[in-house]
Amino acid sequence: MTDTLLPADIDALAKRVVEENAAAGRKIVLAESCTGGLVASAITEIPGSSGVLDRGFVTYSNEAKMEALDVASDIIETFGAVSIACVWAMAEGALKNSNADVAVAISGVAGPDGGTELKPVGTVVFARVVRGQEGDPEGELKSFGDVGRGEVRRQATLCALELLLP
């Protein structure tokens, strides 16, 4: 019987996220789409996570992004849900609707369907917003390739956890 639900690499990184954010006195919030709560799940596997994780939003549908995170419909209509503009808005909405110090948002095309020529399967976008920080939020687009739904979600979870490190 194992003591963890998730793979060792995710578990080890989640442990660092909890320990380092606790040491920094930081609370975190997540806005997840293609990862479906995996990042929050990884964090809550770690003892002491309640001192770090404020909350998580799983906003899989466009409607959920607009209703729970205040993402403007024109952002989704103009740029799509898998866009830096959308994850910026998701991260900002998560921060606004939480007591956290830092927000990370994730949206992507895990596959096997849903890819387009411009946004093929394996395309995932990330954003991080820190409360009180001036300027644009940090945003990043990653192309993991058509490596399978589980692997896209695993790699996206690892990237999001990295972004949560102080």
Summary of the structure (lengths in Angstrom):
residues: 166
radius of gyration: 15.0
end to end distance: 32.7
largest distance: 48.6
contacts: 575
relative contact order: 0.19
helix: 42%
strand: 19%
